[in-house]
């Protein structure tokens, strides 16, 4: 295979395809491990395709490009039998080629069992920029569950470190409506990562609703999450054995003033350098909203 052909396959699949099986004689018209023009009518869809949606406008735009320039990057298929192929990668290109009216399509032909095909299809699709975060997360989960990979092996396959893989997988633990918002790009991955750091589903839901209502930035959401963590850490600190006179009068005065303003028992903890935490307790989600509105 020429250097041009090898580059056309894409960075992700080229390494995986170098060791493809060659259980077919070179005398056949469509040998394995080569790029050949095959009838598009003989190409079947990939049952393991991880992408759920293909935008019609984008497909038509790609079809227009194909009419002018042809297929720049060949699809990859596995040979099912005589004159029968199944897509490993290139579902979108194949659909657009059909719209463009092509009768043949360039394809890299190889053999693959179902698990190998699933793994290659998932990895190839993960590396495409148009996948949203939820589609990536679902693909990662399928690689773990259906291809018997652990997170370290998965990271090696997709070129990501383990923490990045784990951040995507954690998206699947969020409430359904938040996952839908991520899928539909209503919130960013940065927003989602901040929400994930809250363990309680009710608090996650409250923060999501507040974020959507107020159009909060990622930094604002991160600050709210940090405040929630600080409050919990402060609640864990033991109070027994501390002297009543340890708190300076100025801090006591501030506590009284804030307690009156927010109508709750505000606590201020400060060290000798003047650094500390202000803890404002709340009794319910509605009470928290009232306090935030006052802030």
N, C-alpha and C positions, 0 to 999 in steps of 0.2 A: 504494500500500500504506500502511495506517495505521501510526502510530508503534508501537502495540501489536503489530501483526503483525511489524514490522521487529525489535523487541526479542525476540520469541519465537524468531526464527531463531538466536539465539546470536551472541556477539561475533565468533567466528571466521569463520563462513560469510557473515555479512551483507555484509562488504566484498567478498568474492569473488563474490557473486551479483548485485551491483548492475549489473554490465555483462554480464549473461547475454544470450545470443542470443534474438531474438524472431522466428524464421523460421516463424511460424504466424499465421494470421489471427485477429483478435479475435472473429470470428463463431463460432469453435469453442467447444464447451461447456466445454472444459478448456484455457484459454489458458495460455501460458507466462508465467513471472514473476508468478504469482499463487498464492494459497493456495486450494486447492480440496479438496472432499471426494471422494476417489476410492475405488472398491471395493478392499478389501484383497486380494481374490482376483486382481486384475490387477497386483499389485506383486510383482516378482521380487527375489530376494536379490542383493546386491552381490558379484560375483566378486572384487572387489579388497578386500573387507573385511579389515582388518589384525588385528582381534581374533580370537584363536583359541578362546577359551573364553567361554561365557556361563553364569554360575552359575544353576542352576535355582531356588534359593531366592530370589535377588534378582529373577529374572524374574517369579516368582509374586507377590512383594511389589509389583513395579511393576504387574502385571496387576490386583491388588486396588485399587491407587490409581487406575488407569485406569477401572475399573468405577464408582468413586465420582466422580472428577473429570474423566474423559475425557483426551484427549491435550492436554497444556498446550503443548508445543513441537512444531509440525508437523515431519514428516520432510521430507527433500528427495529428489526423484526426478528422473530424466531420462526423457523420453518416447521410447520405442523405436518406437512405431507407434500405430495406432489402438487405444485402450483397452489399452495395454501400457506398463508403467513399470518402471524398475529403480532400486533404492535407491542414492542417493549417500551419504546419512547418515541414521541412524535405524534401523539394523538391530535394535538392542535394543528400541526402542519398538515396532517392527513385530511382533517376536516376542511381546512382552507383550500387544499389542493382539489378536493371534490367540488367545492363551490366554484373554484376557478376553471373547472372543466377539464382538468388533466386526466389522461387515461393511464399514464405511467408515472411512477414516483421513484426517485433514487433511494435505495435502502441498503443498510448494512445488515447482512443476513447472518444469523448465528443460531445455535441450539441452546436451549435453556430449559431446566425443569421449572415447575410452577413456583417453587420457593425462590430459586435464583432469579426468575423473571420478576417476581414481586419485589425482591430487594432492588434489582436494577431500576425498575420503573419508579419505585419510591425515591431512590437516591437521585435519579435524573430529574425528577419533578421538584424535589426539595431545592435543588440548585438553581431553579428558575426564579427570577426576581418577582414574577407576577403572582406567586403563591402568597396568600395572606397568612398571618401568624397562626390562625387556628388550623388551616390546612397543613402547615408545617408541623404543628404539634400533633395532629392526628397521624400524620405520616411517620413521625418519630415513634409514636406509640405502637403503630402497626409493625415497624421494624423490630421493636423490642419483643412484641407478643408473637408475631407470626414468623419472624426470621430467627428467633432464638438468639438475639444479641443482648449484651448488657450495655449499660450506658457508656462505658469506656470504649467498647467496640463500635457502638453507634457513632460516637464522636469521631473516631478514626475514619469511619466510612464517609461521613459528611463533612469532614474537615472543620469540626467545631470542638471547643473544649467542653468538658463535662458539665461545667456550671451553666453554659449557654444552653446545652441540651436540656438540662434540668429545668431551667427557666421556662422553656417552651412546654415541657411536660406538665408543669404546675398549672398552666393555663386551663388544662382539662379538669381541674378541681374547682374552678370558679363556678358560680351559679350560671344556669343556662342563658339567662338574658344578658349577662356580661360577656359570655362567650360569643353570643350573636353580635353584640356591639363591636367586639374585636374583629370578628369575621367580616362585618360590613364596613369596617374602617371608621366607625363612629368614635372610637377611642384608639389611642396609639398603644404600641407595645410598652412604651414607658409608663403610661397610665396603668396598664394591666399589671406590670411588674410591681408597681407601688401597692396596688390593691391586694396582690397575692401575699404581701408581707403581713397582712392582717389575718389571723387564724379564724376568727369568728365570722360565720356566713352572714349573720344579721348586720354586723358592722361593715362587712364588705358591701352589702347591698345598700346600706345607708350612705356610705362614702361614694358609691357609684351614682346614686340618685342625686346627691349633693353636687357631685362633679358635673353631671349632665345639666343640671338646672343652672349652675353658675358659670359653666364654661371654664372650669378650673384648668390651669396649666399643670404639667407634670410636676414641676417644683412645688406648687401649692398642694397637690395631692400628697407628695412625699413629706411635706411639712406636717400635714394632718396625721399621717401614719406615724411619724416620729413622735408627735405629741401623745398619741395613743399609747405608744410603747413606753415613753417616759412615765406616763401616768401609772401604767401597770407595774413598772419597776419600782416606783415610789411606794406603791401600795404594798409591795413585798418587803420593804425595809422594816425591821423590827423597831417598835417604839418603846418597849419596856426598858427601864433602867436609865433613860435619858433624863437629864436634869431639866426642870421647868425653866430655869434661868439661862439655858443654853441659847435660846432664841433672842436676838437683840430686839429692843423695844421698837426700833424702826420697822423691822420685819413684821412684828406683831401688829403694828399700826396699818401696814400695807395689807396684811391678811384681813383685818377687820373691814377696811375700806372696800376691798374686792369682794369679800363675803356679802357685804351689804348691796353692792352693785349687782352681783349675779344671783343673790338670794340662795346661795349654797355655802357650805363651810370650806372656803378656799384655804389651802395649805401652801406655804412657801418654805422650801428647804434651801439653805445657802451654806457654803463652806467658808473657811476663814479668808479666802481670796475674793469672796463676793459672788462666786458663781453658784448657780443652783437651778432649781426647778419650781415652777408654779403649777400646782395641781388643782384643777377645777373639776370636782366630781359632778356627775349627772345621774338622774334616776331612770331615764328612758331616752329613746331616740328623739322624741319630741322635745324633751328637756335639753338634750344636746344641741338640737337645732336652735332652740331659743338662746342658748349661751353663745353659739357661733354667730347668730345674728347680732347679739350685743357686741361681740368682739369686732 
